[in-house]
Amino acid sequence: MGSGKKNKRGGAPKAKGRLQNALLKDQDAVARRAREKAVLAAKAEQQKNKEGGVDLARAKKQRKVQRQRERDIEAAKAKELEDAAALGLQDSESESEDEQPASKKQKKEDKTIPKPPVVKKRRGPVPYALGQRILLVGEGNFSFAHSLLIQSPPIVTPQLLIATAFDSQATAEEKYPDLMVHVKAIRDAGAKVIFGVDATNLHKNKELMEHKGLWDRVVFNFPHVGQGITDQDRNVRANQTLILNFFRSVGPLLRVGTSSATNPHLAKSKAAKKGKAPVKGKRSRADSDDDDEPAPADEEDVGSDDEELPVNLALVPPPPTTSGTVLITLRTVSPYSLWCLTHLGTRGSLLAPSILPRPLPKTAQPNYLVVRSFEFDPAEWEGYEHRRTVGFKEGVSSEKNDDLTLTARERGEKRREEKEAKERSEREERQGGELVRKGGKALMRTYEFELVPAKDEDDLYD
């Protein structure tokens, strides 16, 4: 023990302070041991609970598997019962069907027959028929000729079809890579293909002249000189010359027979000579070439309504043989509309002297009647793919010496025109046959012409 003296500040004795500190340390040690013991106890409890939880989850999973197994067994038993019931019901229905009337059975069977596909109605008529002798001139890759034979049965008689092209076979193969595919299909079907035939000099081909006066249809789709003439006036005149020469060349080949068109001027003139008044209120096919016209009696018109037939068919004689006609398909937009196709046909004898180059042909320019005109939709001709006269490069390639013959402004304008033509061609190729109308107007039309006999030409313009 100490002396018990107080410290200088008057506090408790030093011995008493040391005792108090020792007591505080002992209390802290006891509290620390208590806390450690509590932590150990908590960990032990947590471990125990964890082990118990694993056992609980395992037991829960086992119970779930057991319940699923029981449900599967019950479902299998229920299915067996349903199958047995369905089998018994089917047997009873088969027995009852044997007792039903035949009409009810047929009605049930008809419900299972699939409906035939809906056939899209054509916009225009089909101006061709089986048994007609048909000549195609100015073909490109011969895909149109192939489209006439691709169906089963074909639209035309293969043995009576001749398809011709202006180019030689070597030139045509260079222009159109798919040429021989169509040519082979046409020849395999029994039709003929001839190269090197000039549509303005058909009389020079002996094979065509063997059937002189026997052709029912002569077809010229999208005629064009294909010379790349940039001047529009000279381009129009060159193509008008082509059309006039074709009309003069094709005349002798056409079949002569009963007219399938009624010309109002000719009918009026003949009626006046006979002292009869012309029939009023009857619209002629030649009155308008802008509307679709009905087909002649011997032609197939897909999608047309059934016409009224005479009561006694036995007394009606067979229809007479009609005259052969010329079919020309052309775009209705500029510059093709500037060709004045119908005027070249109906007034060729008057227009030829001012259009054809000198010297004029010795043979007279014939006149034609417009039998009808109708919209042409390429999509309606299966397999048909239009090709330009100069092949794939029209509108893309440029003429030689443009840098010398054209000014900078003219070269710029030409490049823009070529670019627009290329874009338009690509757009039409992507859209296929859908791009055939603009603003409700057909972009392509087929005009059918019939030759006016020489004896009636004087009455045509009276």
C-alpha positions in Angstrom: 0.0 0.0 0.0 1.1 3.5 -0.5 1.4 6.2 2.0 -2.0 7.5 1.3 -0.9 11.0 0.5 -3.0 13.2 -1.8 -1.6 14.4 -5.0 -0.7 18.0 -5.6 -4.0 18.8 -7.3 -6.0 17.6 -4.3 -7.3 14.5 -6.0 -7.7 10.9 -4.7 -4.7 9.1 -3.6 -2.6 7.4 -6.3 -3.2 3.9 -5.0 -6.9 4.3 -5.2 -6.7 5.4 -8.9 -4.6 2.4 -9.9 -7.2 0.1 -8.3 -10.0 1.7 -10.3 -8.1 1.3 -13.6 -7.6 -2.4 -12.9 -11.3 -2.9 -12.2 -12.2 -1.2 -15.5 -9.8 -3.4 -17.4 -11.3 -6.5 -15.9 -14.8 -5.3 -16.8 -13.7 -4.7 -20.4 -12.2 -8.2 -20.7 -15.3 -9.8 -19.4 -17.5 -7.8 -21.9 -15.2 -8.8 -24.7 -15.3 -12.5 -23.9 -19.1 -12.3 -23.7 -19.3 -10.7 -27.1 -17.0 -13.3 -28.6 -19.1 -16.1 -27.1 -22.2 -14.5 -28.5 -20.6 -14.3 -32.0 -19.6 -18.0 -31.8 -23.1 -19.0 -30.7 -24.6 -17.0 -33.6 -22.4 -18.7 -36.1 -23.2 -22.1 -34.7 -26.9 -21.3 -34.9 -26.5 -20.1 -38.5 -24.7 -23.2 -39.5 -27.3 -25.4 -37.9 -30.1 -23.5 -39.7 -28.3 -23.8 -43.0 -27.9 -27.5 -42.7 -31.6 -27.7 -41.8 -32.5 -25.5 -44.8 -30.7 -27.8 -47.2 -32.6 -30.8 -45.9 -35.8 -28.8 -46.2 -35.2 -27.8 -49.8 -34.3 -31.4 -50.7 -37.5 -32.7 -49.1 -39.5 -30.0 -50.9 -38.0 -31.0 -54.3 -38.8 -34.6 -53.6 -42.4 -33.8 -52.8 -42.7 -31.8 -56.0 -41.3 -34.6 -58.2 -43.7 -37.0 -56.5 -46.7 -34.8 -57.3 -45.7 -34.4 -60.9 -45.4 -38.2 -61.3 -48.9 -38.6 -59.9 -50.3 -36.0 -62.3 -48.6 -37.8 -65.3 -50.1 -41.1 -64.3 -53.6 -39.5 -64.0 -53.2 -37.7 -67.4 -52.2 -41.0 -69.0 -55.3 -42.8 -67.6 -57.6 -39.9 -68.8 -56.1 -40.1 -72.3 -56.7 -43.8 -72.5 -60.3 -43.3 -71.5 -60.8 -40.5 -74.1 -59.2 -42.6 -76.9 -61.5 -45.5 -76.0 -64.5 -43.2 -76.1 -63.5 -41.6 -79.4 -63.0 -45.0 -81.0 -66.5 -46.1 -79.9 -68.0 -42.8 -81.2 -66.2 -43.2 -84.6 -67.6 -46.7 -85.0 -71.1 -45.4 -84.3 -70.7 -42.5 -86.8 -69.5 -44.8 -89.5 -72.5 -47.0 -89.0 -74.8 -44.0 -89.1 -73.2 -42.6 -92.2 -74.1 -45.8 -94.0 -77.7 -45.1 -93.3 -77.5 -41.4 -94.5 -78.8 -40.5 -98.0 -76.2 -40.3 -100.8 -76.8 -36.5 -101.2 -75.7 -35.7 -97.6 -72.6 -37.9 -98.0 -71.7 -36.0 -101.2 -72.2 -32.7 -99.5 -69.7 -33.7 -96.7 -67.2 -34.9 -99.3 -67.5 -31.6 -101.2 -66.5 -29.6 -98.2 -63.1 -31.3 -98.2 -62.3 -30.5 -101.9 -60.1 -27.5 -102.1 -61.4 -24.6 -104.2 -59.7 -23.9 -107.5 -57.4 -20.8 -107.6 -59.0 -17.5 -108.7 -58.0 -16.6 -112.2 -57.2 -12.9 -112.6 -59.3 -11.2 -115.3 -57.4 -9.9 -118.2 -57.5 -6.2 -119.0 -57.4 -6.8 -122.7 -58.7 -9.4 -125.1 -56.6 -12.2 -126.7 -56.5 -11.4 -130.4 -55.2 -14.8 -131.3 -56.9 -18.2 -131.6 -56.1 -21.8 -132.4 -56.2 -22.5 -136.2 -55.0 -19.0 -137.2 -51.9 -18.5 -139.2 -49.8 -16.0 -137.3 -46.6 -14.1 -138.3 -44.5 -12.2 -135.7 -42.0 -9.7 -137.1 -39.4 -7.6 -135.4 -38.9 -10.0 -132.5 -36.1 -9.3 -130.0 -35.3 -12.2 -127.7 -38.5 -14.1 -129.0 -40.0 -14.2 -125.5 -43.4 -13.0 -126.8 -43.5 -15.8 -129.3 -42.6 -18.2 -126.5 -45.4 -16.7 -124.3 -48.0 -17.8 -127.0 -46.8 -21.4 -126.6 -45.9 -21.7 -122.9 -49.5 -22.4 -121.7 -51.1 -25.8 -121.9 -52.9 -25.9 -124.3 -51.1 -23.1 -126.2 -52.8 -19.9 -127.2 -52.0 -20.5 -130.9 -51.3 -23.5 -133.1 -47.5 -24.0 -133.0 -47.4 -25.4 -136.6 -49.1 -22.2 -137.9 -46.8 -19.8 -136.1 -43.6 -18.2 -137.6 -41.6 -15.8 -135.5 -39.0 -13.6 -137.3 -36.2 -11.2 -136.3 -34.5 -8.5 -138.3 -31.0 -9.3 -136.9 -29.0 -12.3 -137.9 -28.7 -15.1 -135.3 -25.1 -14.1 -134.4 -26.1 -10.5 -133.8 -29.2 -11.4 -131.9 -27.2 -13.7 -129.6 -24.8 -10.9 -128.9 -27.7 -8.5 -128.0 -29.9 -10.9 -126.0 -28.1 -13.5 -123.8 -31.4 -15.4 -123.2 -32.2 -15.7 -126.9 -31.5 -19.4 -127.5 -33.5 -20.4 -124.5 -36.7 -19.0 -126.1 -35.7 -20.1 -129.6 -35.2 -23.7 -128.5 -38.6 -23.8 -126.7 -40.4 -22.4 -129.7 -38.8 -24.9 -132.1 -39.4 -27.8 -129.7 -43.1 -26.8 -129.7 -43.3 -27.1 -133.5 -43.2 -23.4 -134.5 -40.6 -21.8 -136.8 -38.0 -19.2 -136.1 -36.4 -17.2 -138.9 -33.6 -14.6 -138.6 -32.7 -11.8 -141.0 -36.3 -10.9 -142.1 -36.9 -7.2 -142.9 -40.4 -6.2 -141.9 -40.4 -3.6 -144.7 -39.5 -6.2 -147.4 -41.5 -9.3 -146.4 -42.0 -10.2 -150.1 -38.3 -11.0 -150.3 -38.6 -14.0 -148.0 -39.7 -17.1 -150.0 -40.9 -19.0 -146.9 -43.3 -16.3 -146.0 -44.5 -15.8 -149.5 -45.4 -19.4 -149.8 -48.5 -18.5 -147.7 -49.2 -15.3 -149.5 -52.8 -14.2 -148.8 -53.2 -16.7 -146.0 -52.0 -14.9 -142.9 -54.6 -14.2 -140.3 -52.5 -12.1 -138.0 -49.2 -10.2 -138.6 -47.8 -8.8 -135.4 -45.2 -6.1 -134.9 -44.7 -5.3 -131.2 -42.9 -2.1 -130.3 -41.4 -1.2 -133.7 -38.4 1.0 -133.6 -35.5 1.7 -136.1 -33.0 1.5 -133.2 -30.5 3.9 -134.9 -29.9 6.1 -131.8 -31.0 9.3 -133.6 -30.8 12.1 -131.0 -32.8 14.6 -133.0 -36.4 14.0 -132.1 -37.9 15.2 -135.4 -35.6 13.0 -137.5 -36.2 10.1 -135.0 -40.0 10.5 -135.5 -39.7 10.7 -139.3 -37.4 7.6 -139.4 -39.9 5.5 -137.4 -42.9 6.8 -139.4 -41.0 5.7 -142.5 -40.6 2.3 -140.9 -44.3 2.0 -140.2 -45.4 3.1 -143.7 -43.0 0.7 -145.4 -44.2 -2.1 -143.1 -47.9 -1.4 -144.0 -47.0 -1.5 -147.7 -45.0 -4.7 -147.4 -47.5 -6.7 -145.3 -50.6 -6.0 -147.4 -50.2 -8.8 -149.9 -49.7 -11.4 -147.1 -53.0 -10.8 -145.4 -55.9 -13.2 -145.9 -58.8 -11.7 -147.9 -62.3 -12.5 -146.5 -65.2 -11.0 -144.7 -64.5 -7.6 -143.0 -64.4 -7.7 -139.2 -64.8 -3.8 -139.0 -67.4 -1.4 -140.2 -66.1 2.0 -141.4 -68.6 4.8 -140.9 -67.4 6.8 -143.9 -67.4 3.8 -146.3 -70.8 2.6 -145.1 -72.3 6.1 -145.5 -70.9 6.4 -149.0 -72.2 3.0 -150.1 -75.6 3.7 -148.5 -75.9 7.0 -150.4 -75.1 5.4 -153.7 -77.8 2.8 -153.1 -80.3 5.5 -152.0 -80.4 4.2 -148.4 -79.9 6.2 -145.2 -77.1 5.0 -143.0 -78.1 3.3 -139.8 -78.1 5.8 -136.9 -77.1 5.1 -133.3 -74.8 2.2 -134.2 -71.2 2.8 -133.0 -68.5 1.6 -135.2 -65.2 0.1 -134.1 -63.4 2.6 -136.1 -65.1 5.6 -134.4 -62.6 5.6 -131.6 -59.2 4.0 -131.0 -59.0 5.0 -127.4 -61.4 2.6 -125.9 -61.3 -1.2 -125.7 -63.3 -2.7 -128.5 -65.1 -6.1 -128.7 -63.2 -8.9 -130.5 -64.3 -10.3 -133.8 -66.5 -13.4 -133.8 -63.7 -15.9 -134.4 -61.4 -14.6 -131.6 -61.1 -15.6 -128.0 -61.8 -12.9 -125.5 -60.8 -14.0 -122.1 -62.9 -12.6 -119.3 -65.8 -11.3 -121.5 -69.4 -12.0 -120.5 -71.4 -14.7 -122.3 -73.3 -13.4 -125.3 -76.9 -14.3 -126.2 -77.0 -17.1 -128.7 -79.7 -17.8 -131.3 -82.5 -20.1 -130.2 -82.0 -22.6 -133.1 -78.3 -23.2 -133.5 -78.8 -25.8 -136.2 -80.1 -23.1 -138.6 -77.1 -20.7 -138.1 -74.3 -21.3 -140.6 -70.7 -21.3 -139.5 -69.1 -17.9 -139.3 -67.4 -16.8 -142.6 -63.6 -16.4 -142.8 -62.6 -12.9 -141.8 -59.9 -10.9 -143.4 -56.4 -10.9 -141.9 -55.4 -8.1 -139.7 -52.2 -6.3 -138.6 -51.4 -5.8 -134.9 -49.0 -3.1 -133.8 -48.2 -2.5 -130.1 -46.8 0.8 -129.1 -46.3 3.0 -126.1 -48.7 5.9 -125.8 -46.3 8.4 -124.3 -44.0 10.9 -126.1 -42.2 10.5 -128.5 -44.1 7.4 -129.6 -47.4 9.4 -129.6 -45.8 11.8 -132.1 -45.6 9.0 -134.7 -49.4 9.2 -135.2 -49.7 5.5 -135.8 -53.4 5.4 -136.6 -53.1 8.2 -139.2 -50.2 6.3 -140.8 -52.5 3.4 -141.2 -55.8 5.0 -142.1 -54.3 7.8 -144.3 -51.1 6.3 -145.4 -51.7 7.1 -149.1 -52.0 10.8 -148.2 -49.1 11.0 -145.8 -46.6 8.9 -147.5 -45.5 11.5 -150.2 -44.5 14.0 -147.4 -42.8 11.5 -145.2 -41.0 8.9 -147.3 -37.7 9.8 -148.8 -37.2 10.3 -152.5 -37.6 8.5 -154.8 -41.0 7.2 -153.7 -41.8 3.5 -154.0 -43.4 2.4 -157.2 -46.1 0.4 -155.4 -49.0 2.4 -154.0 -49.3 3.0 -150.3 -52.4 1.1 -149.0 -54.9 2.3 -146.4 -56.2 0.4 -143.4 -59.1 0.6 -141.1 -58.7 0.6 -137.3 -60.6 -2.5 -136.2 -60.1 -1.8 -132.5 -57.4 -0.9 -129.9 -56.9 -2.3 -126.4 -54.6 -2.0 -123.5 -51.4 -4.1 -123.6 -50.2 -5.4 -120.2 -46.9 -7.3 -120.4 -47.7 -9.1 -117.1 -50.7 -10.9 -118.9 -48.3 -12.7 -121.3 -46.5 -15.3 -119.2 -42.8 -15.4 -119.8 -42.7 -12.2 -121.9 -39.7 -9.9 -121.3 -39.5 -6.8 -123.4 -36.1 -6.1 -125.0 -35.0 -2.9 -126.7 -34.0 -2.9 -130.4 -30.3 -2.2 -129.7 -30.1 -4.7 -126.8 -29.3 -4.1 -123.2 -27.1 -1.0 -123.6 -29.6 1.5 -125.0 -29.8 4.6 -122.9 -26.4 3.8 -121.3 -23.8 3.8 -124.0 -23.0 7.0 -125.8 -22.1 7.7 -129.4 -18.6 8.1 -130.6 -17.0 11.6 -131.0 -19.4 13.3 -128.7 -16.6 15.4 -127.2 -16.0 16.7 -130.7 -19.5 17.2 -132.1 -21.3 18.4 -129.0 -20.8 21.5 -126.8 -20.3 21.2 -123.1 -23.9 22.1 -122.4 -25.2 19.5 -124.9 -22.9 16.9 -123.4 -24.3 17.7 -119.9 -27.9 17.5 -121.1 -27.2 14.2 -122.9 -25.6 12.7 -119.7 -28.7 13.7 -117.7 -31.0 12.2 -120.3 -29.0 8.9 -120.3 -29.1 8.8 -116.5 -32.8 9.4 -116.4 -33.4 6.7 -119.1 -31.3 4.2 -117.2 -33.1 4.9 -113.9 -36.5 4.6 -115.7 -35.4 1.3 -117.3 -34.3 -0.1 -114.0 -37.5 1.0 -112.3 -39.6 -0.6 -114.9 -37.6 -3.8 -114.7 -38.0 -3.9 -110.9 -41.8 -3.3 -111.1 -42.2 -5.7 -114.0 -45.7 -5.5 -115.6 -47.2 -3.4 -112.8 -46.0 -0.1 -114.4 -48.5 -0.2 -117.2 -50.8 2.7 -116.3 -50.3 6.3 -115.4 -53.1 8.5 -114.2 -55.6 5.9 -115.3 -54.3 5.9 -118.8 -52.7 2.8 -120.4 -49.0 3.3 -121.2 -49.1 0.7 -123.9 -51.8 -0.2 -126.5 -52.3 -2.6 -129.3 -53.9 -1.3 -132.5 -55.5 -3.7 -134.9 -55.7 -2.7 -138.6 -57.5 -4.3 -141.5 -56.5 -3.6 -145.1 -59.0 -1.6 -147.2 -59.5 -3.1 -150.6 -58.3 -0.9 -153.5 -61.8 -0.8 -155.0 -63.1 0.8 -151.8 -60.4 3.4 -151.3 -62.2 5.9 -153.5 -65.3 5.7 -151.3 -63.2 6.0 -148.1 -62.9 9.8 -148.2 -66.0 10.8 -150.2 
